[in-house]
Amino acid sequence: MVTTAGLKDKIGEMYPEIKEHHLSMTVDFDVSKSAFMVTFKREGEELKTLIEKKDAEDCMNNIKCVYLGVQVAQFIKNFEERLAFKKNKAA
């Protein structure tokens, strides 16, 4: 059985870039969608994505969650681009 705490730990382990880019992460189970809601935050920016139960089970069995990996990479890229834009605008 997948728990929110276990899934959060496993995602953090599989995607070290989450910690490297100082993202906070929460994992909750959304009963209405019967899926896990993963929320990433950093300095007012936020990304929410759903992980289906089957994908969560795969993740817990060390099978990378490809969809989640793409979401994490895109969030980091967008955040870094916004930061660079703000710095250039201020200069």
C-alpha positions in Angstrom: 0.0 0.0 0.0 1.3 3.5 -0.9 1.2 6.1 1.8 1.6 9.8 1.3 4.7 10.0 3.5 6.3 7.0 1.7 5.5 8.4 -1.7 7.0 11.8 -0.8 10.2 10.2 0.5 10.5 8.1 -2.7 9.9 11.0 -5.0 12.5 13.0 -3.2 14.9 10.1 -3.5 14.3 9.6 -7.2 14.4 13.2 -8.1 17.2 14.9 -6.1 16.8 18.0 -8.2 13.8 18.8 -6.1 16.0 19.4 -3.1 18.9 20.9 -5.2 16.5 23.6 -6.4 15.0 24.2 -3.0 11.5 23.2 -3.9 9.1 22.3 -1.1 6.9 19.3 -1.7 3.7 18.0 -0.3 1.8 14.8 -1.1 -1.8 14.3 -0.3 -4.4 11.8 -1.4 -7.3 13.3 -3.3 -10.2 11.0 -2.6 -12.5 12.6 -5.3 -9.9 11.9 -8.0 -8.6 8.6 -6.4 -5.0 9.8 -7.0 -2.1 11.4 -5.2 -1.8 15.2 -5.5 1.8 16.3 -5.5 2.4 20.1 -4.9 5.8 21.8 -5.5 6.4 25.3 -4.2 9.2 27.8 -4.3 9.0 31.6 -3.6 5.3 32.0 -4.4 5.4 29.8 -7.5 3.4 26.5 -7.3 2.9 23.4 -9.4 0.3 20.7 -8.7 0.2 17.4 -10.5 -1.7 14.2 -10.0 -0.2 10.7 -9.7 -2.5 7.8 -10.4 -2.4 4.9 -7.9 -0.7 2.6 -10.4 2.0 5.2 -11.1 2.5 5.7 -7.4 2.9 2.0 -6.9 5.4 1.9 -9.7 7.3 4.8 -8.2 7.4 2.9 -4.8 8.9 0.0 -6.7 11.8 2.2 -8.1 10.2 2.7 -11.5 10.7 6.3 -12.3 7.5 8.3 -12.7 8.2 9.7 -16.2 5.3 12.1 -16.2 6.3 13.4 -12.8 9.9 13.8 -13.9 8.8 15.9 -16.8 6.6 18.1 -14.5 9.5 18.6 -12.1 11.9 19.5 -14.8 9.4 22.0 -16.4 8.7 23.6 -13.1 12.4 24.1 -12.3 13.0 25.4 -15.9 10.1 27.9 -15.7 11.1 29.1 -12.2 14.8 29.6 -13.2 13.7 31.5 -16.4 11.4 33.8 -14.3 14.2 34.4 -11.9 16.7 35.3 -14.7 14.1 37.6 -16.3 13.5 39.4 -13.0 17.3 39.9 -12.5 17.8 41.2 -16.0 14.8 43.6 -15.7 16.2 44.9 -12.4 19.6 45.5 -13.9 
